[in-house]
């Protein structure tokens, strides 16, 4: 099958490309430049140079494809121009889906995020049916992903668009790294002396890829599927890392009010006055106020989603970062 992957040079996207090639598919990757897919230099695939804002490049990229995986996303918790997040995530998704529909692409798998899923006030894990509206979204990244998901849902009314919502993927080849990858790197380098009371749902990136492949085979268009695994507090994650590496876990828990005040001051000076990315994005601190815990029960029941060990995924991430010079061996 001829498939197109957007965001194929990213963390999830690059793993998806490898899995598709391994299954014998002919893979085309939409990329802004050849440099953005350098992580795939050991793979054989076709590169389509283009941009989600360039409709002509999208029309060309989707030609001849039976399936498209839309993994690309603008993931930033701070930006000089926040409108870019909406142009890339919302308008870009609409542009791509229009191109796919017009070109006769059989089906599209859209990579949304648990960022677009509601979080119950009761503290229980959120699921695909948790009530949520745009005003619940904290910051421009979450708002843009929520609106992009609405675009995908609108198309899915009369076009086969399958929607998956990964939680927090971990594993090898997280080269940028992602926010969670940076937690691992900072821990390995002894740069995390304290933590806040928050939580994440971790899942192996390979399992997220499996969920992408299962969605068009067993799922329903226009139905959300959370691809997650273990709900862990940040303290528990750091303790897991300590157990895997032998390095001590930080023991100081910082009060939320203190971290918020520190972030506000740093964002004002670094972000607003100096126009540089803050070390502690205020949006990230606001998001940390709630534990991002979710249930994968629907994906397990309907897709046959079977996530594997989070500890093994953390170990693969540690090994990859150490082997590639992000942290000392």
Residue pairs with C-beta under 8 A, 6 or more apart in sequence:
1 25
1 26
1 66
1 67
2 25
2 26
2 28
2 64
2 65
2 66
3 20
3 25
3 26
3 27
3 28
3 65
3 66
3 67
3 68
3 69
4 27
4 28
4 29
4 30
4 48
4 61
4 62
4 65
4 67
4 68
4 69
5 13
5 16
5 17
5 20
5 27
5 28
5 29
5 30
5 68
5 69
5 71
6 13
6 29
6 30
6 52
6 68
6 69
6 70
6 71
6 72
6 96
7 13
7 30
7 70
7 71
7 72
7 73
7 111
8 14
8 16
8 17
8 27
8 29
8 30
8 31
8 37
8 40
8 45
8 71
9 29
9 31
9 36
9 37
9 38
9 39
9 40
10 71
10 72
10 73
10 176
11 169
11 173
11 174
11 175
11 176
11 177
11 178
11 181
11 205
12 71
12 111
12 166
12 169
12 205
12 208
12 209
12 212
13 29
13 69
13 71
13 72
14 37
14 39
14 40
14 173
15 171
15 173
15 205
15 206
15 208
15 209
16 69
16 71
16 209
16 212
17 27
17 29
17 40
17 43
17 45
18 40
18 43
19 206
19 209
19 210
19 213
20 27
20 69
21 27
21 43
21 44
21 45
23 213
26 46
27 43
27 45
27 46
28 45
28 46
28 47
28 48
28 61
28 65
29 37
29 40
29 45
29 46
29 47
29 48
30 48
30 50
30 52
30 57
30 58
30 61
30 72
31 37
31 47
31 48
31 49
31 50
32 49
32 50
32 51
33 49
34 47
34 49
37 47
39 173
39 175
48 57
48 60
48 61
49 57
50 57
50 58
50 60
50 61
51 57
52 58
52 72
52 88
52 91
52 92
52 93
52 95
52 96
53 87
53 88
53 91
53 92
53 95
55 95
55 98
55 99
58 95
58 96
58 99
59 99
59 102
59 103
61 99
62 68
62 96
62 99
62 100
62 103
62 105
63 103
65 100
65 103
65 105
66 105
66 106
66 107
67 105
67 106
67 107
67 108
67 109
67 216
68 96
68 100
68 105
68 107
68 108
68 109
69 108
69 109
69 111
69 212
70 93
70 96
70 97
70 108
70 109
70 110
70 111
71 111
71 212
72 88
72 92
73 88
73 89
73 111
73 113
73 145
73 148
74 84
74 85
74 88
74 89
74 92
74 141
74 144
75 141
75 178
76 85
76 141
77 139
77 141
77 179
77 281
77 283
77 284
77 287
78 267
78 271
78 277
78 278
78 281
78 282
78 283
79 85
79 140
80 275
82 140
85 140
85 141
85 144
86 140
86 143
86 144
86 147
88 144
89 144
89 145
89 147
89 148
90 144
90 147
90 148
90 151
92 148
93 110
93 148
93 151
93 152
94 151
96 108
97 108
97 110
97 151
97 152
97 155
97 159
97 161
100 108
100 159
101 155
101 159
106 160
107 160
107 161
107 162
107 216
107 221
108 155
108 159
108 160
108 161
108 162
109 161
109 162
109 163
109 164
109 212
109 215
109 216
110 149
110 152
110 161
110 162
110 163
110 164
111 164
111 166
111 212
112 145
112 148
112 149
112 152
112 163
112 164
112 165
112 224
113 145
113 165
113 166
114 126
114 165
114 166
114 167
114 168
114 201
114 226
114 228
114 292
114 294
115 137
115 141
115 142
115 145
115 146
116 132
116 137
116 142
116 145
116 146
116 148
116 149
116 165
117 126
117 127
117 128
117 130
117 132
117 165
117 224
117 226
117 294
118 126
118 130
118 131
118 132
118 136
119 126
119 130
119 136
119 290
119 291
119 292
119 293
120 126
120 130
123 291
124 293
125 201
125 231
125 293
125 294
125 295
126 293
126 294
126 295
127 226
127 294
127 295
127 297
127 298
128 165
128 223
128 224
128 225
128 226
128 298
132 146
134 143
134 146
134 147
137 143
137 145
137 146
138 283
138 286
138 287
139 283
139 286
139 287
140 283
141 283
142 287
149 163
149 224
152 161
152 163
153 161
153 163
153 222
155 161
156 162
156 163
156 221
156 222
157 222
159 221
160 216
160 221
161 221
161 222
162 215
162 216
162 219
162 220
162 221
162 223
162 225
163 215
163 222
163 223
163 224
163 225
164 208
164 211
164 212
164 215
164 224
164 225
164 227
164 299
165 224
165 225
165 226
165 227
166 203
166 208
166 211
166 227
166 228
167 200
167 201
167 202
167 203
167 226
167 227
167 228
167 229
167 292
167 294
167 296
168 180
168 200
168 201
168 202
168 203
168 228
168 292
169 178
169 180
169 203
169 204
169 205
169 208
170 180
170 181
170 184
170 202
170 203
170 204
170 205
170 310
170 313
170 314
170 317
171 204
171 205
171 206
171 313
171 316
171 317
171 320
172 205
172 316
172 317
172 319
172 320
173 205
173 320
174 180
174 181
174 205
174 317
174 320
174 321
175 324
177 184
177 185
177 321
177 326
179 284
180 200
180 202
181 317
181 321
183 192
183 234
183 237
184 241
184 314
184 317
184 318
184 321
185 321
185 326
185 327
186 192
187 238
187 241
187 245
187 247
188 241
188 245
188 247
188 318
188 321
188 322
188 326
188 327
188 328
189 327
189 328
190 247
192 238
192 250
193 250
193 252
194 250
194 252
194 253
194 254
195 234
195 235
195 238
195 250
195 252
195 253
195 254
196 234
196 253
196 254
196 256
196 259
196 285
196 288
197 233
197 234
197 235
197 253
197 256
198 233
198 234
198 288
198 289
198 290
198 291
198 292
199 231
199 232
199 233
199 234
199 236
199 291
199 292
199 293
200 231
200 232
200 234
200 237
200 291
200 292
200 293
201 228
201 229
201 230
201 231
201 232
201 292
201 293
201 294
202 228
202 229
202 230
202 232
202 237
202 310
202 313
202 314
203 227
203 228
203 229
203 230
203 296
203 307
203 310
203 313
204 229
204 307
204 308
204 309
204 310
204 312
204 313
204 316
205 313
206 308
206 313
207 227
207 229
207 305
207 306
207 307
207 308
208 227
210 305
210 306
211 225
211 227
211 299
211 303
211 305
212 227
214 299
214 303
214 304
214 305
215 225
215 303
218 302
218 303
218 304
219 225
219 302
219 303
220 302
223 302
224 298
225 298
225 299
225 302
225 303
225 305
226 294
226 295
226 296
226 298
226 299
227 296
227 299
227 305
227 307
228 294
228 295
228 296
228 307
229 296
229 307
229 308
229 310
230 310
231 291
231 293
231 294
232 240
232 310
233 291
235 249
235 253
238 249
238 250
239 249
240 310
240 311
240 314
241 247
241 249
241 314
241 318
242 248
242 249
244 311
244 314
244 315
244 318
245 318
256 288
256 289
259 280
259 285
259 288
260 282
260 285
260 286
262 280
263 278
263 280
263 281
263 282
263 284
263 285
264 282
266 278
266 279
266 280
267 278
267 280
267 281
267 282
270 276
270 277
270 278
270 279
271 277
271 278
271 282
296 305
296 307
299 305
300 306
318 327
321 327
322 328
322 329
323 329
